[in-house]
Amino acid sequence: MMSESGNVVKDQNLDGAYERLHQSGPEWGGNMANHAPMAAEVMARRDRADEIPGWIDAYAPRLMEAPAPSEPITDATWQAALGDRVGDWCVYLTWQMRERPWREVLATWWPRLLPGITAGATHGTIRTGHAVRTLLAIESESGESGESAPALDELAHGLAYWAARFRGVPGVATPAGTLDAAHALDAVPRIDQQEGPIRIRLGMLGELRGWPESVTALRPAIEPEQVRDRLTEVVDAATLRYLTHGHAGPTLLVHTATAPNAILHTLPALPREQWAASLTVAWAASAAITSMYGPSEALPRSDLPTAPRGNDPAAEVLDRAFAHGDEHVIKFTDTAVEVYARTGDPDALAAAVHATALFERQ
């Protein structure tokens, strides 16, 4: 269910979803990420927990069995296991989550995994962020002693997927420019051939003219609180940009907003000394996806939808997303509603409406 502050509290439907989904692997159809835990967290937080079981029933048939462990990962061998061995990572990190406080485990693994931000097309990071949001909400409602074993397992599974699909962005560098996020995204150059899987496109970035400059073009964050501000700017700008540019790659371009948003929501659980690197990598990921999947031109505003005009347009947009049912639509709409709440810009809601239409046409 949802508290008055809009946070998910410990809910049997969400716990049940986590327990059920942990019997499945983190991917389906070869290399498509299992989005069900993320969508379930949004549904619980948006007061739709009673709809979770039915939604999972419809989603679950596509999922594969959880990969079996093959060789134990240890504190001495984990680096060699990066990029592979999902089953082994799940065992290793679930054990760590049982032995130590979850914030301590997160603080250990966050800087180790952050350079591999594009793991599973950023879904390792996003799944981790949704799990952290669940655990933070439980703490907020129940006190620091409150916890959920399924939610702890979900954090372990999110980190495990991140580790097992570890892949970085070429040329990551600390923002040191003068541009706000919107103008920085506008300045990102496109790769010449927007074809093939993400790993192929990532390989093109290292040789792309203008890419090193675009990575550093975002204005820097000097203090930790500025990190939060810059990340918020990136999420806001990417969400609004989806309205005019999302048509070129509806699925991947969603993550220009949802990946940095997952990191933004994780910040409160992280030591502040890890915040600056989080901004650097979040911005690089958003810029990289923009380069690899963004169109050369924006759509004319006359061709684009507008936000609902009712008394509660945000609620109407959420209703449309849940009725639509697609996991990307649900997650992106959740982000867009947050942007609208911060900025009051109806184009954030229009972007969510646009996503709903784009995914209907896929």
N, C-alpha and C positions, 0 to 999 in steps of 0.2 A: 504494500500500500504506500501512499505518499503522505508524508508529514506536512504540517502547515508551512514549513519552510521549503517544501518541494523536494525533500530528500527521501530516498527509499529507506524504509525501516526493515528490520528483519522480517522476512515474509516466507511462509511455507511454500508458496508457489514458486518463488525465485530459488529458494534452496532446493526444492524438488527438481526444478529445471537444471540447475547445476549438477546435481547428483546423476540425473538421467543423461545429460550431455557428456559427462566425463567417462561414460562407457563408449563414446564415439571418438573418432580421431579429430584433429584440428582442421582437416581439409576434406573435400569431396570432389568428385569428378577429376581427379588427378592433382590439381593444385589450387582449387578454389577454397578460400578460407571458410571455415565453419563460423558463421556470423550469429548463430543462435544465442550463445551466452550474452553477447553484446546487446542484441535486440531485446532479450528477456530483461536485462537490467534497465533498459529504457522504459519498457512497459511497466515494470514495477515502480519506477520512480515517477512515472507519469500517471499513476493511479489506474493502471490497467492490469494489475497483477492477476486478476481472475481470468484474464484472457490468455495468460502465458501457456497453460497446458494445451489448449486447443491449437495455438500457434505452433507450439513444438510438435504436436501430432502431425501437422501438415508439413513441417520442415524436415523432420527426422528421417523420412524414408530415403532422402538423398545422401545421408551421411554414411561413412564407412566405419568399420570397427576401429577401436583404438589400436595403434601400432603396439606390438608386443616389445617389451624391453629385450635387448640382446646382450649388452655388456655394461656393467655398472660404470657410471661416471663418478669420479671422485674429485676431491678438492685439488688433487694434483694433476688430473687429466682433463678437466673441463674445457680448457682452451682448444685442445685437439678435437673435441667433439662439436665445436661450434659449426653450424651449418648443416647438421645431419642428426639422426638418431632421436626422433621425437619421443619414442617410448622411453628411452633411457633418461632423457631430460625430465620427463614427467615424474618418473620415480625419484630421481635425485632431488628435484626442487620441491616435490610434495614432502619428502622426508625433511628437507631443510625447514619448510614451513611448520612442520610439527615440532621441531627441536628449538626454534628460536622465534621471537616476536616477529610478526609479519613486516613491521616497518624496518626492522633490522635486516631482514632478508632482502627487502626491496632496495634499501640503501646500498647493500652490497652488490646486487646484480644490476641495478639501474646504470651506473657508469660503465660496467662491463659490456652491457648489451646496447647501450645508446648508439654507439657507432654503427650498429647493424640495423638502423631505423627502418629500412625498406624490407625487412623480413616479412614474407607473406604479403607483399605490396602494402606494407605498414600495418598489417593486421595484428602482428605480434604486439606492437606497441598499443594499438587501439584496444585489443582485448585486455591487456594489462591495465590500461587506464579505466576501463569500465569496472573491472574487478576492484581496483583501488577505490573507485567512487562508492561501490557497495560497502566496502569495509569502513571507509570514512563516515558514511552515513549511519552505519550501525553504531560506531563509536559515539557519534554526535547524539544519537537518540538514547543509547544505553549506557554511556560512560565508557571509559577506556577498558573496562572489564568485559564489555559486550563483544561477542564475536560469533561467527557462524563458520562451522567446519567446512560446509560446502563452498562458502565464499573464499575461505583460505585456500582450499583446493583449486578454486577457479583462478586465483592469482598465480598459483604454482603452474597451472596449465597455460595461462597467458604468457608467463615468462619462459616456459619450456618451448612453446611454439616460436617465440621470438628467437631463442637461442638456436633452435633447430633449423631455422630458415634465415639465419644471420646474413645480412647483406647490406653494404654501406652505399653511400652516395659519394661519387668522386669529387675531390676538391673541396671538401667541407672546410670552411674557414669562419672565424668569428665575425659577425656583422660589425662593420666599421664605417658605414656610409652615411648618407644624409637623407635617404628616402624613407617615407613612411611605407607601411606594408602594401598599400594599394598601388602606389607608384612603383615600388620594387617589383611587384608581381607583373606589372605592365612592362617592365624593362627586361624580364627574363627572355633570353633568346630561345627559339624552338629548334629542336634537333631536325636535321634535314629529312630523315625518313622516319615518320611516325608509324612504324610497322613492327610486328613481332612482339614477343613477350617482354616483360619489364626488364629482365636481366640483360637482354640485347640492347634495349634503349638506354639503360644505365651506362653501358659500355661506351655509348656515343658521347656522353656528357663530357668525359675527360678531354676530348679533342674539340669540343664545340667552342667556336669563337665567341667570346663575351661571357662564357659561363663563369670563369673565376671572378670577374667583376660583378656579376649578378649575385653571386653567393655572398659577397661582402657589402652589397649595396644598401641593405637594410640598416637603419640607424641603430647604434649600439645601445645596450643597457649597461649603465654604470653601476647601479645599485640593484640588489635583489628585487625590490618592489618594481623597478623598471622592467625586469624580466617578465613579471606578470603582465605589465602593461603592453610590452611588445608582443608577447604571445597572444594576448587578447586582440591586438591589432591584426595580427596575422589571421586568426580565426575569423574575425569580422570581415576582413578584406577578401579572403578566399570564399567565404559564404556568399557575399554580395557578387563577387566575380562569377560565381557559378551561374547566376541568372543569365548573363550575357555570353558566357564562354563554355558552359557545361555540355552543350550539344555535341562537341567534338569527341568527347570520351566520357559519357555520363557516369559510368561506374568508377573509373579511376579518379576522375576529377573531383568526385565527392570527397576523396581522402585528402585533398589539399586543405580542407577545413577540418575534417573529423580527426585526422592524425594529430595536428597541433592542439586540437581541443582536448584530446585524450591526455596529452602531456600537460596542458594547462590545468586539468582537473587532478593530475597527479602531484603537482607542485606542493600542496599542503602536507603531503606525506613524506616529502624528501628533505634531507638536510639542505640548507640554503646554499651551501657551497656547490651543490650539484645543479642549481637552477640555471646558471649562465650557459653551461654546456647543453642543457636541455633546450634552451632557446636556439642555440646555434644549429643543432641537429634538426629541430622541428622546422626551422625556416628552410634549411637545405632540402628537406624532404618535400615541403610544399612547393618550393621553387622547382625541384627536379620533376615532380609530377606535372607541373604546369608546362615545363619545357617538353616533356615526353608525350603529352596527350592534349595540350591546349591547341585551339584553332589559331589560324593566322589573323582572323578578324572576328569581332564581336557581332552577334546578331543585332539587327535593328530593333530598337525599343518597341516599335509598332508591332513586331512579331512576337512579343513576349507577354506572358501572363502578368497579372497584377495580384496583389494581396487581397484576400476577402475583405469586404467592407462592413461586416457585421459588428455587433457589440464586443465580441471577443474573437478577433481574427486569429490569434495564436491557437486558441482551443479548436477553432474550425480547421486550421491547417493540420494540427495533430490528429483530429478525427479522420481527416482525409488520408493521412499517412497510415494510420492503423487499419483503416478500411482497405487501403491498397494492399498492405501486408508485406511488401518487399522489404527485406532487411536493410538494404541501402537507403531506401526512402525513409524508413523509420529512424535510422541513426542520423541521417543528414537533417531530417526535419527537427529532431531533438536539438541538434546544434543550431539550426536556423532560428528556432524559437528562443534559445538563449541569446543569440545575437540581437534579435528583435527586442528582447527584454532589456538589454544593455543600451541599445542605440535608439530604439524607437523607429528605426528605418523600415518601412513596409517592404522594401525590396528584399529584405532577408526572408520574409514570409513568401514573397513572390518567387524567390529562388527555390524554396521548398515545393511550392506549387508546380514550378517548372520541372523539378526533379521527378515529381509524381507522373507528369505527362511523358517525360523522356523515358522512364522505365516501363511505362505502358507500351511504348512503341518498340522496345528492344526485342 
